Structure formats: structure tokens, C-alpha cells
Amino acid sequence: MTMKSAMSKTIWDVKATRRQVEENAAAGEIAAALDICLPTAQLLVNRGCTDADAAVDFLECRTDRLYDPFLMKDMRRAAEKILASLGAGEKIVIYGDYDVDGVTSVSILYMYLSALGGNVDYYIPSRVREGYGMTEASLRQLCADGCNLIVTVDTGITAVAEADMIHSLGMEVIVTDHHECHSKVPAAYAVVNPKQPDCLYPFKELAGVGVVFKLLCAMEILRCPQRSMLENIRCVSDQYMDLAALGTVADVMPLRDENRLIVSRGLHMMETTPRVSIAALLDAINTDARPGQKRKITSGYVGFTIAPRLNAAGRIRSASIAVDLLLSQNRARADALARELCEINQERQGEENKIMEEAFARIDGDGDFAQEPVIVLADEKWHHGIIGIVASRITEKYGKPSILISFDNGEAGEGDIGKGSGRSIKGMNLVDALTHCEDLLLKYGGHELAAGLSVSRENLAAFRARINDYARGCFAQKEPAPVIEAECELIPSDIHMTQAAQLYRLEPFGVSNPVPLFVMRGMRLSSVSTVGGGKHIKMTLTKDALIITAMFFRKSLGDLDLYEGDTIDVLFQLDINSYQNVKSLQFIVKDIRLCEESAQVYEKERTLYQTINSGKAQLQLTLEEAESIVPSREDCGVLYNLIKKELRLEHDSFSVRSLCNLLHSAGRDMRYVKVKYIIRIFEEMNILGVEKLESEREIYRFKYIYVKTKADLNKSGILKKLRTAFLTGKA
């Protein structure tokens, strides 16, 4: 069930109402068979589990459920060729990408081949100087250095011309990748990518490092035929699944099927028996940790804490720093590299904040962006390694696809090349959108929701126009809007410690297995206050016998525009809070809004005001109804004095709802329509300075104006019209 708030553009996509949960036969069967709560069973159904056996498979994450690597197209051919090259002493170069997926892919293949005594090296291009993928200069250099075989990891699926060049230079190439395929694939010795249309591999969503992990499994199976396939896969898993998990989480791959198995086992390895490099990085991050203290390693911790530090190297320095760390066996060397990565990450954060502020200012200051479904920004000074992160922030804030482009040389001219990074939202596949514009681009590639591109300056305007035209087709039925997906509706009796504890059994969380979010409707906002110096909101919510604390992080009371006594719907994460060894339940709020009934009343008032203001409709009102709309002098005085009091407290900005709430708190209820007209009268008569700050939420800023005599409201043209329309002739 999809709902859109009358007061917010955010859409709640709720997969199951409470009634649907109770009537779901599969959920009931799973709950009974596994002795779990009904909402937990519904979560498993939402993740594709149709019966109890499927639910057990999902929860247990067993390594023996990994697929035969030879089901992947060209896998046997690739594994045999690499092993043959090893045996012949040929020089093998691993050509990787500069992100965490690429760095971990390079690392595990390098470790494996080196352990077999191979003549192996790696090459990762500079994000700033070379950009994504293979370049002619790098290939010529590899040839001059004596390379015989290039194995690409997390890149190469679009390198058609580069593969031809490799052959012309007398080398061979094997492509391993996981990005979307174009109509033509490179003429390589082998192309290993589960997304090839004719590849029969049952799981298509492996990360680049996941594809390399399967390649290692294939080589181990060929090398050690005396062991069973499962034994060989377990051997590889014991050595490399931690780094496979790290790359999978960092590349935001769906955590289902094989990815769930890889990440579950890999996180456990990082937490319990971390390799030297991971232990050093964890210590560099947690400098205030007590000796011997262990931190729980979750997918969220990997994605938001570990991965950014590894990513930072490739973004603004060299990805080889991250590879050197992951390959390091010396703890002192690993500690030094880990500290360097943390310092680089701090530099990255500073640059990111600077670009983000500039981008937000340009978007907010240019009305054209409001009319365009895709935000496309370009600049001469923006660091190419940072713009992808900023694009994510823009898409998150404005609910639209965004593409940021950096021009390296800063010189105006048709030959300038801009490197761009884009992020999208549900409803527009970014790779499909770029394919629609491919004649205007020099290079592009990526995933449905994230992609990179290169474009010449002369084509920038045409590209911006065309991708926006394409997006208008994608969003023809509705404007782009952020969507929050919720699992199901809960009722007060669902909120207990057993239910909250069962949610942890679904870890690791990520794409396709998100942290469960729920909806509860018709709760009363009993109290609300700020904490953390005003940075966060703390609420007490009640319904029936349920009384619970709810935290809404990084929100202010002004953002909320809700007040004590309001009846609200809440979208939340059910959390167990532990403080001084005492555990309690709490809601972590992700979105909140007036309940449907209250929202309808609010919308009805807004509609009535618009109808009256348009003058197009004749309304027949009783005297009581008319007096509830038309302000009296006393009404104006009450609101004036209230605002004046707030101005003395240095509070100058209010929404219409907040003014109605302040009046209610002062014992003087006024309906929305009347308050709106009083504000207009204040502005018309210059009683107060009135500035509209935001139309959607109807926020105004007021300024005190000193006058010697009281205003004569009988001179108000607005008030005269209202009295004539609704009070004339009424007793």
C-alpha cells in the first residue's frame, strides 16, 4: 500500500497492512514452524521466503549453498588460462578499479596468484588523471613492462576498443566484471560477468569482488581435484571471504542469495579473526577503544566507517595505498598505512563538505532546477573523486536523480573533457538513461542507481537537455519523490523485547535486505523536546497501553511542524537501547506525519482558503461558520500579541500550523483559514513585517514594526471583502 502525506512529498511504500499480515498464509506457516513472531515471519515473506524451508535457508547462511562457479559463462576457460599462464611463468597484471570493490578484487586475486608463486603485478588507474577503465597509455606501458596476460577486475565489460588494442600489442586479456553489459562485449580470451544475456549463472547481482571470489573457487577446484567442490570452496572462503564481504557491502550490492552468504560469513571473520590489515584499520578508526575491546562488525559499520577510508585513497590520492594495506602482513606497516588512510579520509570529508555547500547553494538559488527532473551540475574546481559522494547527498536531499561533472583543466574550449558521477532514484535506470544519451558521451557505465560518465564541454548543454527529456518520460505519471519502503504495519501488542530481538536474526542488512522499518498509525504525540543541543528530537508516543520513547535524529522542531496532542502516523525502526546495563525498547523514527484523518482536515482547510481566495465559488455559510473564518479585531489583537511576545524571545519564523498550536496553548483556538487571513491583513496594513520563507509548509518570518497609533482594521481591503462576502445580511 502506497501513501503520500498531505504535508510531505515523501512516499511511504508499505508492503503489508496489519490485516494482510494476519491473513498471509505463508507468514502464518513460517511463524508456527520456526516459533517466531508474526511480523518476523512477514519480513521473511517480504524477502522471498515462501515456506519454512526457504526461511531456514535465509536465516542460516550456510556456505554449502554457494553455487558451482562453472555455471558462470567462460569461467572454466578463464580459470584454465590463468593457471596455464602461472605454470608457464608468464607475467600476469591485474587491472582494477579504484573503489573498494576494485581494491578488494585486486587484493584477493593478487594474494591467491602470489601464493601459487605467480609472476603477478597489479595496475589501478588514477581516478583524477586517467578516470575509469583502461587507457591506451596504460596498456602500452604494461606491454613495455613485459605483461603477457591482463585480468580485469570490477572493470572491462565496456572496453571493446581497449581489448582490440591489447591483442594488437601481443597481449591477451580476460575480463571479469559485474557492471551492466552494452550490446557488444570485448573480444577477450574470456569474459566472466553474470550479467551477460547468455550467462546461465543463477545469481546476477554479485559484486566485482564476488565474481573474482568465484574465479578463485574455480581455480582451486581445477588445482585440487582430489578434494570435493565444497571442500575447495570452503578453503577459498576461509582465506578471502572477509575481503569479498567488504567489497560487496561497499559497492551496495543486494544482500540476498550468495551475497548474503558471503557478507554474513565475511563479517564474522572480520569481527572474530581479523587479518592484520583489517585489525590495524579498526584500531586506527577506534582510537578511543579500551585495550582488547571488540566492536561488532555490521554491514552498516563496514559501509559507513571502514569502506569510506579505503575509498578515500582512490578518490584523492592513490588506490594503491589501500591495496598495500590489505596485502600487508606486517603489523607496524599496516598501522602506518591505516593511519594514513584515516588522514586522507578527513581530507576527503573537508573537500566533500565544501563541494556540497556550493552545490546546494546553486540548486537553491536557481529556480530552473525545480522544473527539471534531473539535477545536472558542472564545475571547474570540483574534485572528480568526491563528486559521486556529493551526488548521493543531492539525490537524498532533493529526491531527484543528480549528475555532477568536473572539468579538469578549467579552460573554456570545445575539447575539454568533464568526468561525471551520477545517482538515481527508483523509476529511472541511470545506465538506460545514459545509453539514451550515448552519442553525446565519450564513456559511461555503472548500475541502475549509480554510474559514471565522460562528456565534452561542447556537449554538456545538449546532454543536460536530453537526459531531462528522458527522465520526464520515466516520471510522466508522477513527479520524482523520495520513497521510504516499510515492511508492514504494527499494532501496540507487537512492541516487545522478543520481537525486537528477533530482528537481529535477519542480519546482515543492506540492499534487498534492509533494516526493517515499520509503520504504526494513530499514535498520540504526548511530549516532544530537543536533545543534543537541538540537533535531535526526543518524543514520547502513546497508543492504547503502549508508551514508548522515539528518537528522530538530525531533525529540529521546525522540521517536524507537529505538536503535543497531535495524532500521528510513525515510520520507524524498532530498536533495543542499552544504557547503564538496562535495556529498553525505543523507536528510531525515519519519518512522521499527521494521521490520515488529521491530514484530511488540514487539507480541507487549505482547500477552503484557496477557494475563498480565488473568488470563483459562492459559499453559503451559517453565521457561526462565517465568524469562524472572518477575523474580528479581537482575533487580530490576540495573534498580534502572541507573535510580538515570541519576537521578544527571538522567535521570528512560524508555520501556520505552529501559530494555530500556539493559539491553542494560549487557550484561544482559531482555524487555519482565519489565521491565514490575519497574516495577510498584518502584511496589508503594515502591522508586522511578513516574509514568506517556504510555500509548501507555509512558513513565515515576522518583523516588529513600531507605530504610534493603532491600525484601523476597517480600512483593510481584505477584511472588507470577507465581511461583505460572508457577514453582510447575517443577524
N, C-alpha and C positions, 0 to 999 in steps of 0.2 A: 504494500500500500504506500503510495507516494503522496506526501502532503507538502504544501508550501505555506509558510507563515504569512499572515496578513501584514506583519510588521517586519519581515525579514525576507531577503532573497534566497536564503539557504533552504534547500530542499531536503526533507527527511525521507529517505527511501527505507521504509520499514518492511522487512521481508515477511513478517507474520504478525497478525494481530493476536491478542490473547486467545480469542475464540479459535483461530486457526491452529494455534499451538495445541490447544486441548483436543481438537478434532483430528490432529495429524496422527494417522495410524502408525507410521514408521517411527515417529518420535516416541509414541507410547510403547511400542515394542522395544526400542533401544533402551528407554528408561527402565523398563521392567527387567530386561535381560542383564543390564550392566549395573543395576541398582544405583542409578543416578537420578538427579532431579530432572523434571520435565524440561525446563529451559536449557539445561546442558544437552539433553538429547536433541532439542531443536537446533542447537548450534551445530551438532554433528550432521543433522539432516541438511542444514544450510550449506555445509561443506561437502555435500555429495554422498553422504553415507545413507544408503537405502535400507540397510538392515543391521542387525547386531554384529555380524561378522565384519562388515565393512567398517563399522565404528571401532571395533577392536583393532583392526589393521591400522586405522588412522591414529589411534592413541598409542600404540606400542612402538611404532617407528623402528621396525626390525630391518637390519642390514640385508637379510636374505631376500628382501622384497625388491632389491635393486635389479634392474633389467640387464639382460645379456647385452654387453656393449656392441657385439657384432650385428645386432639388429639395426644399428645406425649405418646408413649408406656410406660406403667407401671406408669404413672403419678398419676392416681386415687389411685392405690394400695400404692404408696409411700406416698401420702398426707394423706390417711386414717390411715396408720400405724403410722406416726409421730404424728398425732392428738390423736390417741389412746394411744400412749406412754406418751404424755403430760398428758392426763387425768388420767393415772394410776400412775403418779408421777415417772416414770422410768427416769433413768439418760441417757440423750442423749449427745453424743460427736460428734461435727462437725470436721471432719478430712479434712484439706485443704492443698492447695499448698502454696508455699512461694512467688509467684509472685503477681502482683497487681490483676490479675483476681482471684487468690485464696484468697487473703486477703479480697477483696470486697465481694466475695462469702461467706466466713466465717462470715463477719460482718453483712450482711443483714439477714442471716438465724439466727444468734445469737440474733440480735435485735428483730426479729419477734417472735422467740420462748420465749425469755425472757419476752417480753411484755405480753405474754399469761401466764406468771407465771411458765414457764417450768424449770425443773432441767437440765440446759444445760451448757455445757462447750465446749471448742474447743482445738484442737491439730494441730499444724503445725510443721512438721519435720524440723530439721536443714539442710539447703542445704549442708553445709560442712560435718557435721558428719554423716547424715543419707541419704542424697540425695533425689531424687524424689520418692514420693509414700509411701505406708505403709511398715513398717518393723516389723519383729517378736518381737523385744524388745519393740517397742512402743505399739503393740497390747496387749502384756502380761501386760504391765504397766496399760493400760486402763482397762483391765479386773480386775486387782488387785484394782483399784480405784473405782470399782463398776459400771462400764459402762454397760448399757443394750442394747443400740442401737447406732451404729455408722452410721452417714450420711456423705458420702464423697462428697466433692465439688471440682470441677475442677481437679479431680483425681479419680483413681479407676477402670477405664474401662479395664485395663490390669491386675488387681490384682486378678487373678484366684486363685493362691495358698493362698494368704492372706485371701480371702473370706472363703475358706475352713477352714483355721485356726481360723477365727473369730467364725465360727459355732462350732468348736471343743472346744473352750473356753467358750461356752454357751452364746455368744452374737449374735446379729443379725446386718445385715448391709444393708443399702440402698446406692446404687451408683448413684450419679449424676455427669455427666461428659460431655465433648463435644469433646474430643480427638478422633482420629481415632480408630476404633474398630479392634481388631485382630479376628482371626477365631473363637475363643472361648471367651465368656464373663463370668464374675464371677457369681457363683451360689449365688446371693444375693437375699434378700427378694424382692427387686425391682431394676431394672436397668433403669435409666432415662437418655437417651442420644439420641438425634435426629439422630445421625449418625448410629444407629443400622440399619442393612439392612432391617429389617421388621418393622421399625418405620415409620408410615404414616404422621408424622408431616410435614407440607408443607415447612418449612424453616429449613435447616440443619446447618446453619452457626452461631448459637448462641454462644456466649462466655460461659465459665463456669458459670459466674455470671448471664448470660442471662437465662440459664437453671434453676438456683436457683430462679431467679425472677419469672419464670413461675411456679415453685413449690410453692412459696408464694401466687401467684394468685390462684392456685388450692386449697390450704388450706383455703384461705379466702372465696372462693366460697362455699366450704363444710361447713365452720363455719357459714356463714351468708346467708342461703338460702332465707331469706326474701328480700334480695337485688338482683337486676339483676346482671348477669355476668359482664356487662360493669361497673356497679357501684363498684363492688368488685375489678375489675382490676384497675379502677381509684384510688380507695382507696390505693391499694398497690403502684401504680405508684407515688402518691403524697408523699409517705414516702421514697421510696427506689430507684426511677429511676435515681437519681443523681449518686449513687454508682454503679448501673448497667451500666450506661454510662461510668463511669470511668474505670471499669474493661474491658468493651467491647473495648474501644479505646486502652487501654494499651496492650491488647492481640492481637491487629492488626487484628480484625475481619472485614469482608466485611461490609461496611456501606450501606447496601441495605436492603429492606424489613423490618423485625422487628427491626433489629439492627439500621437502620436509624431512626426509630421512637423512640427507646429507647435513642439513643445518642442525638437526636435533643431536646427532652424534658429534658433529664438529664443535658445537657449543660446549658440550660435556667435556670434550678433550681440552678445550681452552681453559675451562674452569678448574678441572681436576689435575691435569698433567700438561700444563702449557709448555710448548717448546721455548727455547732460550729467547728467541726474538719476541714472542708474544708476552712472556713474563717480563722482559725488560720494558716493553711498551706499556704494559699495565702498571708497572711501578712508576714509570715516568708520568703517567696520567694521574695516578693516585698518590701524589707526593705526601699527602697528609694521613695516609693509611697507617694503622698500627702495624708493627712487625708481625708477620705471619698472618695478618688479616686477609681473608679471601673475599673477593667480590663476586656476586652472582653474575654470570655472563649470559645475558639475554640477547635476542636479536636486536632489540632496541638499543642496548648498550653498544653492540657492535656497529649498528647503523649510524648512531648519533655521536659516539665517542671515539671508538677505535678507528673506524673507516675514514672519518674526516682527516685524521692525522696522516694516514697513509696516502690519502688522495691529495693532500696539500703539497706533497713533494712534486708530483707531476703537474700540479696546477701552476705553481710559481717558481719552481726550481727544476729538479730533475727526478724523474720517477725511479732512476737507478738507486737513489738513496733508500727508497722503500724496499726495493729488491735486495739491496745489500743487507738491510736489517733482517728481512725474512730468511735470507740464506745464512746469516751469521750463526756460528756455533760458539763464539767466544763471548762470554757474558759482558766483559768490560767493553768490548767493541759494540755489542748490541745496546748497552746502556747509553753510550755516547750517541749512537745513531737515533735511538728513541728520543733522547732529549732534543736532538736537532730537529726531528720531525715535529715535536711539540712546539718548538720555537717557530718553525715555518708555519705551523697551523695558526699561531697567534698573528703572524704577519698576514696570513690569508684572511683571517676574521676582520682585521682592520680594513683591508682593501675591500672586502665584501660589503662592510657597512657603508663605506664611502660611496661605492657604486650604487648600492641600494637606495641611499638617501637621494642621490642625483636622479635615479630612475623614477622614484616615487614623485619627486618634485615635478619632473617633466610630465608625467602622466596626469597628476592632479591639476597642473597648470594649463593643460591643453584640452579643450573641450572635444576635439576630434576623436580622442581615444574612447570617449563614452559611446560614440556611434560605431566603433569598429569592433567586430567580434574577436580579432586577434591583435594583440599589442606587439608592434614591431618597433624596436628602438635601436639606433646605431650611434656609435661614438668613436672618437679618435683615440681617447685616452684610456678606455676601459681595458682592464687586463683580461685577455682571452681566457685564461684559466679560471677566472672567477665568475664569468657571466652566466654560466649554467646554473650555479647556485642561486644567483640573483633572479634568474628567470623563474626558478621554483618559487621564490618568495613572492614574485609579482603574480604568478598564477594563483598562488594560495590566497593572496590578499584581494585580488580583483575578480577571481573566479573566471578568468579567461585564459585561453592559450596565449603564450608570450614567446617572443623570439628576440634575443639580444645579440647584436652584431658588433664586433670590434674590428676597426680598420687599423692595421699595424703601423703604417708609415706616417699617417696623419697628413699626407699631401693630397690635395684635391686633384683628381685626374681619373680618366676612364679606366686606367689599368689597375687601380687599387683593388686589392682583394680583402674582403671582410670575412672573418671567421665567426660563425654564429652558433649559439646553443638555444634550443627551444624546449618548452614544456607544454603539455596539452592537458585537457580535461576530458572526461567521458563525453563521447559524442563526436569527437574529431580525432581520427587516427593521424598522428603527425607525419608518419612516413608516407601515408597515402596523400596527405596534403602537399608534401614536398615533391612527391612524384608528379603531381598535377602541375608543379612549377619547374620541373627538372630542366627545361630548356633555358631557364633563367639562372640556373645554378651551376657551379663548377663541380661541386661534390656534395653529397649528402648521404645520410644513413642513420640508423638507430632503431628505436622501438615505437610502439603505439603512442606512448605518452612522453617520450624524451628522444631528442635527435640532435644531430649536429649538421652543419652545412657550411659551404663557402660560396660567396656571391661577390661579383664585381660591383664596384660603386655605381657604374652606369646602369646596372640592372636592379638596383635596390628599390627604387620607386615602383617599378613595374612588378617586382616580387611582392612588395607590400600590398599593392592593389589586388594582385591575383590571389594571394593566399587568403585575403579577407573576403573576396568573392566566393572562393571555395568554402570558407567557413560559414558564410551566410546560407549556403545550401545545406550544410550539416546541421545548422541551428535554425532551419527555416520555420519549424513549428514552435520554437521557444527560444528565448534569449539565453545566452550562456549563463549558467548559475552554478555556484558550488553545491555539491551534493554530499550529504553525510549519510552513509548506509548504517542502519541499525538492524540488529538480529531479530528482535521481537519485542513485544510489549510485555512488561512485568506488572504484577499486582503486589500489594504490600506483603502478602504471605510468602512471596518468593524471596524476600530480602532476609537472608540468614547466613550464618557463617559457613554452613555446609555448602550452600550454593556458591558462595564466593570462592571457597577453597577449590571446588571442582573446576573452576575456570582455568586454573593453572595447569590442569591436565592437558589442555589444548595447546600449550606452548610447544615449539617456538611460534611466536606470532609474526606476521608480516603480510605482504600482498597475498590475497586469496585465502589467508587465514588471519584476518585482522584481530587485534584486541577487541573482544566482544563489547559492543555498545548496545544499550537497551533504551527503551522508552517507557516512562511511566506518566500517565495522564491524570489531570485533575488534582495535582498536589497543591497544598497551600503554602505560600511563601510566608513563613511565620516570623523569620527575622533575617536581616541581611546587613553585612558590615564589610569593611575592607580590612585586609591583613597585609603584612609585608610592605609596610609603608605606602599603602594604597595601590599596590601593584596587582593584588589578587582579591577575589571576593569570597567571603565565607557566608553560607546560608544555613538556616535550619528549615527543613522541609517536612511537612506532615501530611499524612493521608490515613484515614481510619486509625488504627493503633500504631502505625509506623511514625517514628520521629527519627530523622537522620540528618547528619551534617553533610553538607555538599560544598565542595571546593570548585571554584571557577577560576582557573589560573590565567594570568595575563589579561584580565578584564577589569574595567573600572565600573563604578556605579553608573556613570554616564553612558557607558556602552550598553548596560543592561536595560535601562528605562523600564524597570519593573519595581514594584514597591510592596512593602509588607501588607499582607491581606490579599494580594493578587492570587488568583487561581491559575496555575501554570502547568504546562507540559514540559518534561525534562528529558533530554537525551544525554545518557551518562555511561560511564564505566563503573562497574561495581568493584570496589577496592577494599582491601584489608589494611587498615592503618595500624602501625605498631609504634607505640610511644611509651617509653619507660617500661617496656616489657608487658604493656597492656594492649591487647588487640581489640580493635573496634571496626565496624563497617562504616564506610563513607561512600558518597557518590563523587566521582570526578566528572564534573559537568563539561560536556562538549558543545552543547547548545541548549537554549532555553527560550521559551516563548509563552505568551498568553495562551490559556486553554482555548479551544475552538469557540466555545460559547462567548467568552470574553472578547476574543479577537473579532468575532462577528459583530458584537456591539460596537467595538471601536471602529470597524469598517463602515458600519451603518451610520455612525456619527459623521465620519469623513465624507461619506456619500451625500448625506443630508446637507452638510455645509457647502459642498460643491454644487449641489442642486440649487440651493438658495442663492449662492453667489453668481450662478450663471444667469439667473433671472428668467430662465426659459420655461420653468414649470410653475404652475399655480398650485400652492399648497393650502389646503383647508385645515386650519388648526384651531383647536379649542383655545380658550383664553389661558388655561393652565399650560398648555403646550407652548403657546406663543410666549408667555412670560419666562418659560424655561430656556428660551432661545434669545430673546431680545434683552440686552443688558440694561439694567437700571443704573442710575447714578451711584446708588449704594454698592451695586456689584462692582462697578469700575473702581470705586474707592477701596473696597476690600482687596482686590487684586493688586491695585497700585501700592497700597501699604505693605502688602506681603512681599512684592518684588523689591520695594525700597528697603525693607528690612534685610532681605537677602543680599542686596548690593552692599549694605554696610558690613556684611560678613564676607565681602569679596567673592560672592557667588553671583555671576552675571549671566550664565547661559543655562537655558532650560528648554526641555521639550514641552509640548502641550500637555502630554500625559503627566510630566513631573509637576507642572503647575496645578493640574487637577488634583494630584495627590497632596501637594502642599495645602491647597484649599481644604481638602478633606481632613487633613491632620489638624487644621485650624478650626474645624467644626463648621465649615461653610462649603457644602458641595455645590459645584457648578458643572454643567455638562460641557462636553468638548466644544460644541458649536458656539456656545456663549463665550467661552474663554478665547476662542479664535477671533471672534468679533471684537472683544475688548482689546486684544493685542493690536488689531487693525486700527481701532479708534485711538489708542495711545500713539500709534505712528502718525495717523492722520492729523491729530490735534497737537502733535509735538509735545505730548505729556511726558513721554520717555523716548530715549533713542532706541530704535528697534532695528536689528540687523538679522536677517535670516541666514543661519550658518549652514543648515542642511535641510533639503526639501523632503527627502524620503522619511526621515524620522521627525521632521518638523521641529527643528531646534533653532531657538532664537537667542541672540545676545542683546541684553538691555543695558542702557546707559542712563544715569540720572541726569535730568535737565532741571536746572534751577529756574523757577518762575515766581514772580512777585504775587500774582493773583491766581485764584483757582480757575481752571479751564471751564468754559461754558459748554457743557456737552450738548446743549440744544443746538449748537452750531455745527455739530458733526453731521456731515452728509451721509455717512454710513448709518448712523443711528436713525436719522430721519427716514431713510429708505426702509429700514427694518420696522420702525413704528408704523409707517404708512402701510406696509405690506401685511403686517400681522396683528397690529393692535387697533388700527382705525376701525371704529364702529363696534368694537367689543366692549361690553359692560365691565 
